[in-house]
Amino acid sequence: MMPFGGEEQLSWSADGKTIAYTCKKLSGTAYATSTNSDIYLYHIETSKTENITEGMNGYDVEPSFSPDGKSIAWLSMEREGFEADRNRIFIYDLGTRTKKEITQNFDQSADNLVWSKDAKTLYFGSAVNATHQLYAYHFNTKKDAIRKITDGTFDYGSMDLANDAKQPKLICTRTSMSSPAEIYRVDAASGTATQITFTNKELLSTLKMGNVEKRMIETTDKKQMLAWVIYPPDFDKSKKYPTLLYCQGGPQSVISQSFSYRWNFQLMAAMGYIVVAPNRRGLPSFGQKWNDDISGDWGGQAMNDYLSAIDDVSKEPYVDKDRRGAVGASYGGYSVYWLAGHHNGRFKSFIAHCGVFDLESMYGSTEEIFFANHDLEGPYWKKPQPKSYERFSPHKFVQNWDAPILVIHNEKDFRVPLGQGLEAFSAAQLRGIKSRFLYFSDEGHWVTKPQNSILWQREFFRWLTETLN
């Protein structure tokens, strides 16, 4: 499953006679318009292959054999063409050749499956309320056998089982917005966590972090939205600070307690900015409906959520309303382009990285047609035409642009191709708006090379200094 698949897409049975693997056996147009991957079993002794997810048309990934060799678990999305559907956990009984979902009453997505040594418990991770926690499913128990193990303002990531059968311990990575990954040992019964690596301790001891605050904000449709607000170190309420609205990508990608090496909120705060990072409509960990509400409505309620967030925080006397900016990448870049045409004087500066600018041209050039078909509700020639193309395409509102904008785009971005950034930059230039174009010839949809990352940060803060200070 390129480009992200690794060893988690393979699993050997305990007796070494069978290997399970994930494969999307499609090509050409079918590959671009479908997410239908399956779990296959290859039997070493007979050289035969069988598909155990036949008829399941969404993503089926990450197979994992139970230690006793009786079952196999995997993650499954129900809807074909929807890459951000709820990740359910399915169990396949190798004896009866039947499968069942064990997360039917669990309105969250699962990941990182790990079996207990006695095969009576399946551990997994899940995002909830803008954090990522550990859970356990106990077999042969009463209804609602899912148990939450951990809780707190942090994210657990990669997970494995320690070699302690009597008192199961989980070995995990853990991050927060203020700390890169370290390894922790978590007691699977109590949730008690013990840090066992301190790789970054010496370096972090030289840095002063800003306070990270959870803030609940009422949206225009009277819902409660969680936003993270990150303050500069040595924050002084009597002063006024420039403030950034961070727009998340995805569009279905939670703003949790992960530690980013590009969109690093503590770095932004250290440069003197308050950062407002709302979990607007479409971001996971608040139930599937909240997640689904973005699809077909890119420029609707999600944009209102952004404006609610910046307006709410701007009520505080320490927010300088004359020095506010909006920044983001991918759908976050789209959000920046959209807000540039609808912000009604709220923002003084914008930064958009690999953002969608023209929905029609993006539809005809992205490599993931299934994504556009689902989130835009079909092609632009469909009759009647989906509302997204007329109402939600940022290029139709360039006449309203009135603030400086930095456009960043990458040559090898096939998700949101380079033309999207070039179109936005050309529009700003032709309208006489202060603008700059930062181009990476060797990056895809992200910035992954260390030297490119340094350049990205340098130009990011240079632009903000020029336009907000």
C-alpha positions in Angstrom: 0.0 0.0 0.0 2.3 2.8 -1.3 3.5 5.3 -0.3 3.0 4.7 3.4 2.8 0.9 3.8 5.5 -0.9 5.9 5.9 -4.1 7.9 2.5 -3.4 9.7 0.9 -4.6 6.4 2.4 -8.1 6.9 1.8 -10.7 9.6 3.2 -14.3 10.0 1.2 -16.9 11.7 2.8 -18.4 14.8 3.5 -21.7 13.1 5.2 -20.0 10.2 2.9 -21.6 7.6 0.8 -18.6 6.6 1.5 -15.0 5.9 -1.3 -12.3 5.9 -0.8 -9.2 3.8 -2.6 -6.1 2.6 -3.0 -5.5 -1.1 -5.0 -3.2 -3.4 -5.2 -5.3 -6.5 -6.3 -2.6 -8.8 -4.6 -0.6 -11.5 -5.1 2.5 -13.7 -8.4 4.3 -13.4 -9.8 1.7 -10.9 -6.8 2.3 -8.6 -7.4 6.1 -8.6 -11.1 5.9 -8.0 -11.3 3.2 -5.3 -9.9 2.5 -1.8 -10.8 -1.2 -1.9 -7.8 -3.0 -0.4 -8.1 -6.5 1.0 -6.4 -8.9 3.4 -5.0 -12.0 1.8 -3.6 -15.2 3.3 -0.8 -17.0 1.5 -0.4 -20.6 2.6 3.3 -21.6 2.3 2.7 -25.4 2.1 0.1 -25.2 -0.7 1.2 -22.0 -2.4 -2.5 -21.0 -2.4 -3.8 -17.5 -1.7 -7.3 -16.6 -0.3 -9.0 -13.3 0.2 -10.7 -13.1 3.6 -12.2 -9.7 3.1 -14.1 -10.4 -0.2 -17.1 -8.0 -0.4 -15.7 -5.5 2.0 -15.1 -2.5 -0.3 -13.3 0.1 1.8 -9.7 0.0 3.2 -8.8 -3.2 4.9 -5.3 -3.0 6.4 -2.8 -4.0 9.1 -3.5 -7.8 9.6 -2.3 -9.3 12.8 -2.4 -13.0 13.7 -3.3 -13.9 17.3 -0.5 -15.7 19.2 -2.5 -18.9 19.5 -3.0 -19.1 15.7 -6.8 -19.2 15.9 -7.7 -15.7 14.8 -6.5 -12.7 12.7 -7.4 -9.1 13.4 -7.3 -6.1 11.0 -8.6 -2.5 10.5 -11.4 -1.9 8.1 -13.2 1.1 6.7 -16.7 0.5 5.5 -17.2 3.0 2.7 -15.4 2.6 -0.6 -13.7 5.8 -1.8 -13.7 7.4 1.7 -10.1 7.4 3.1 -11.1 8.9 6.4 -14.0 6.6 7.4 -14.1 5.1 10.9 -11.4 2.4 11.3 -13.2 -0.6 12.7 -11.6 -3.7 14.1 -12.6 -7.1 12.6 -11.7 -10.5 13.9 -11.5 -13.6 11.5 -11.9 -17.0 13.1 -9.5 -19.3 11.1 -11.4 -22.4 12.3 -15.0 -21.4 11.4 -13.9 -19.0 8.6 -16.2 -16.3 9.9 -15.6 -12.7 10.7 -17.1 -10.1 13.1 -16.6 -6.5 14.1 -15.7 -5.9 17.7 -16.1 -2.1 17.7 -19.7 -1.8 16.7 -20.6 0.4 19.7 -17.3 2.3 19.6 -17.7 5.7 17.8 -14.0 6.2 17.3 -11.3 5.0 14.9 -8.8 2.3 15.9 -5.2 1.8 15.1 -2.0 0.0 16.2 -3.3 -3.5 17.0 -1.4 -5.6 19.5 -2.4 -9.0 20.8 -1.8 -10.2 24.4 0.3 -13.3 24.7 -2.7 -15.4 25.7 -4.8 -14.0 22.8 -7.6 -13.0 25.3 -7.0 -9.3 24.9 -6.5 -7.0 21.9 -4.8 -3.7 22.6 -5.2 -0.7 20.3 -4.9 3.0 20.0 -7.6 5.6 19.3 -8.0 9.3 19.0 -10.5 10.8 21.5 -11.2 14.5 22.3 -8.0 15.7 20.5 -5.6 13.2 22.2 -4.5 9.7 21.3 -5.0 7.1 24.0 -4.7 3.3 24.6 -7.6 0.9 24.8 -8.1 -2.9 25.3 -10.7 -5.2 24.0 -11.3 -8.2 26.3 -12.6 -11.4 24.7 -15.1 -13.7 26.4 -16.4 -10.9 28.6 -19.8 -9.2 28.9 -21.1 -6.6 26.4 -19.1 -3.4 25.9 -15.8 -5.2 26.5 -13.7 -2.2 25.3 -11.8 -0.6 28.2 -9.9 2.7 28.1 -6.4 2.3 29.6 -4.9 5.8 29.6 -6.1 9.4 29.9 -4.2 12.7 29.7 -3.0 15.6 27.6 -0.6 13.6 25.4 -0.6 11.2 22.5 0.5 7.5 22.5 1.8 6.3 19.2 3.6 3.1 18.2 3.0 0.2 20.6 4.2 -3.3 21.4 3.8 -5.7 24.3 6.6 -6.2 26.9 7.6 -9.7 27.8 5.7 -9.9 31.0 2.8 -12.4 30.9 1.8 -12.0 34.6 1.4 -8.2 34.5 1.0 -7.0 30.9 2.9 -3.9 30.0 2.7 -1.9 26.8 5.8 -0.3 25.4 4.8 2.9 23.5 6.0 6.2 22.2 4.4 9.3 23.7 4.4 12.9 22.6 2.8 16.2 23.5 2.9 19.6 21.7 5.8 20.4 24.1 7.8 17.2 23.8 9.0 15.0 21.0 8.6 11.2 21.2 10.0 9.3 24.1 9.4 5.6 25.0 7.1 4.8 27.9 6.1 1.6 29.7 2.4 1.5 30.4 0.7 -0.9 32.9 -2.1 -2.4 30.9 -4.3 -2.8 33.9 -3.9 0.5 35.7 -2.7 2.8 32.9 0.2 3.9 35.0 3.0 5.2 32.7 6.7 5.1 33.3 9.1 7.0 31.1 12.1 4.7 30.1 14.0 6.9 27.6 15.1 10.5 28.1 16.7 11.2 24.7 15.6 14.8 24.6 15.9 15.7 28.3 19.1 17.6 28.1 18.1 19.7 25.1 14.6 20.3 26.4 16.1 21.5 29.7 17.6 24.5 27.9 14.2 25.5 26.4 11.3 27.4 27.9 7.9 26.2 26.6 4.7 28.2 26.4 1.5 27.1 28.1 -0.9 24.9 26.1 -4.5 25.6 27.0 -7.6 23.6 26.1 -10.4 26.0 25.3 -14.0 25.1 24.5 -15.7 27.4 21.9 -19.3 27.7 20.9 -19.8 27.4 17.1 -22.3 29.1 15.0 -24.6 26.1 15.1 -24.4 26.0 19.0 -21.9 23.1 19.2 -18.9 22.9 21.5 -15.6 22.9 19.7 -12.2 22.1 21.3 -9.4 24.4 20.4 -5.8 24.4 21.6 -4.4 27.8 22.4 -0.6 28.0 22.7 0.9 31.0 24.5 4.4 32.5 24.2 6.9 31.6 27.0 6.8 34.3 29.8 3.3 35.2 28.6 2.2 38.6 30.0 -1.6 39.3 30.0 -0.9 43.0 30.1 0.7 42.9 26.7 -0.7 42.5 23.2 0.5 39.6 21.0 0.2 38.9 17.2 -2.0 35.8 16.9 -2.1 33.0 14.3 -5.1 30.9 13.3 -3.8 27.4 12.4 -5.8 25.6 9.8 -5.4 21.8 9.9 -5.1 19.7 6.8 -6.7 16.4 5.9 -9.4 17.6 5.9 -10.0 14.7 8.3 -6.9 14.8 10.5 -7.1 15.5 14.2 -5.1 18.3 16.0 -4.0 16.2 18.9 -1.0 16.3 21.1 1.5 15.2 18.5 4.8 16.9 18.1 5.3 18.4 14.7 8.7 19.2 13.1 7.1 21.6 10.6 3.9 23.0 12.1 5.5 23.3 15.6 3.2 25.4 17.8 5.8 25.8 20.5 8.3 27.2 17.9 5.6 29.7 16.8 4.9 30.7 20.4 8.6 31.1 21.1 8.7 33.6 18.2 6.1 35.7 20.1 2.9 34.5 18.5 -0.3 33.2 20.2 -1.5 30.1 18.3 -5.1 29.2 18.0 -5.6 25.6 16.7 -9.3 24.6 16.5 -10.6 21.1 16.0 -13.1 22.3 13.5 -15.8 20.3 11.7 -14.2 17.3 10.0 -11.5 16.6 12.5 -11.6 13.1 14.1 -11.9 12.1 17.7 -15.3 13.7 18.4 -17.5 11.0 16.8 -18.1 10.0 13.2 -20.7 12.6 12.5 -18.4 15.5 13.4 -15.8 13.8 11.2 -18.2 13.4 8.3 -19.7 16.9 8.4 -16.8 18.3 6.3 -17.5 16.1 3.2 -19.3 18.1 0.5 -19.2 21.2 2.7 -15.6 22.4 2.5 -16.4 26.1 2.5 -19.4 25.8 4.9 -19.5 25.0 8.6 -15.8 24.3 8.9 -15.0 27.9 7.8 -17.6 29.2 10.3 -15.8 27.1 13.0 -12.5 28.8 12.1 -14.0 32.2 12.4 -15.7 31.3 15.7 -12.4 30.2 17.1 -10.4 33.3 16.1 -13.3 35.6 17.1 -13.6 33.9 20.5 -9.9 34.1 21.4 -9.7 37.7 20.0 -12.1 38.8 22.8 -9.1 38.6 25.1 -7.3 41.9 25.7 -3.9 40.4 25.0 -4.8 39.5 21.4 -3.7 42.3 19.0 -6.6 42.4 16.5 -4.4 44.4 14.0 -1.8 41.6 13.8 -3.6 38.4 13.1 -2.7 35.8 10.5 -4.0 32.5 9.1 -1.7 29.6 8.2 -2.1 26.0 7.0 -1.2 23.2 4.5 -3.2 20.9 2.2 -6.9 21.4 3.3 -5.4 24.0 5.7 -3.9 25.7 2.6 -7.3 25.6 1.0 -8.8 27.1 4.2 -6.3 30.0 3.9 -7.2 30.7 0.3 -10.9 30.5 1.3 -10.5 32.7 4.3 -8.5 35.2 2.2 -11.7 35.9 0.2 -14.1 35.8 3.2 -12.3 37.1 6.3 -13.9 40.6 6.4 -10.8 42.3 7.7 -9.9 39.8 10.4 -6.4 38.9 9.1 -3.4 40.9 8.1 -1.4 38.0 6.6 -1.8 34.6 5.1 0.5 31.5 4.5 -0.8 28.6 2.4 1.3 25.4 1.8 0.2 22.9 -0.9 -3.3 24.2 -0.7 -6.2 23.6 -3.0 -7.1 26.7 -5.0 -9.3 25.7 -7.9 -11.5 22.7 -7.3 -12.1 22.0 -10.9 -8.5 21.9 -12.0 -7.5 20.0 -8.8 -10.1 17.3 -9.6 -8.6 16.8 -13.0 -5.0 16.6 -11.8 -4.9 14.8 -8.4 -3.8 11.2 -8.2 -6.5 10.3 -5.7 -9.7 10.7 -7.6 -11.6 8.7 -4.9 -10.8 11.5 -2.5 -12.3 14.2 -4.7 -15.3 12.0 -5.6 -16.2 11.6 -1.9 -15.3 15.0 -0.4 -16.5 17.1 -3.4 -19.4 14.7 -4.1 -18.3 13.9 -7.7 -16.7 15.5 -10.8 -17.5 19.0 -11.9 -19.3 17.8 -15.0 -21.8 15.8 -12.9 -25.5 16.9 -13.4 -26.6 18.6 -11.3 -23.1 19.9 -10.5 -22.0 19.4 -6.9 -22.3 22.7 -5.0 -18.6 22.6 -4.0 -17.4 23.8 -7.4 -19.6 26.9 -7.5 -19.8 27.8 -3.8 -16.6 26.6 -2.3 -13.8 27.0 -4.8 -11.4 29.7 -3.5 -10.4 30.9 -6.9 -13.9 32.3 -7.4 -13.4 34.8 -4.6 -9.9 36.2 -5.4 -11.6 39.6 -6.1 -12.0 39.9 -2.3 -8.3 39.2 -1.5 -6.8 42.2 0.3 -4.0 40.9 2.5 -0.4 39.7 1.8 0.0 36.0 1.1 2.9 33.6 1.1 2.3 30.6 -1.2 4.4 27.5 -0.7 4.2 24.5 -3.0 6.2 21.4 -4.0 7.0 20.0 -7.4 6.4 16.4 -6.6 3.0 16.9 -4.9 0.6 14.7 -6.8 -2.2 15.0 -4.2 -2.6 18.7 -4.7 -0.5 19.4 -7.8 1.9 22.3 -8.2 -0.5 24.2 -10.5 -2.7 25.0 -7.6 0.0 27.0 -5.9 1.1 28.7 -9.1 -2.5 29.7 -9.9 -2.9 31.3 -6.4 0.4 33.1 -6.6 -0.4 34.4 -10.1 -3.8 35.7 -8.9 -2.2 37.5 -6.0 0.5 39.0 -8.2 -1.9 40.2 -10.9 -4.1 41.8 -8.3 -1.2 43.7 -7.0 -1.2 42.0 -3.6 2.1 41.6 -1.7 3.0 37.9 -2.3 5.9 35.5 -2.4 6.2 32.0 -3.8 8.4 29.4 -2.1 9.1 26.4 -4.3 10.6 23.0 -3.3 11.7 21.0 -6.4 12.3 17.7 -4.5 9.4 17.4 -2.1 5.9 15.8 -2.3 2.9 16.8 -0.3 5.0 17.4 2.7 8.5 18.8 3.6 10.6 15.9 4.8 14.3 16.8 4.1 16.1 18.5 7.0 17.7 21.3 5.0 14.3 22.0 3.3 12.7 22.1 6.7 15.2 24.7 7.9 14.5 26.8 4.8 10.7 26.4 5.3 10.9 27.7 8.9 13.2 30.5 7.9 10.8 31.8 5.2 7.7 31.1 7.3 8.9 33.4 10.1 10.5 35.9 7.7 7.1 36.4 6.1 5.3 36.8 9.4 7.9 39.3 10.6 7.4 41.3 7.4 3.6 41.3 7.5 2.6 41.1 11.2 5.3 43.0 13.1 
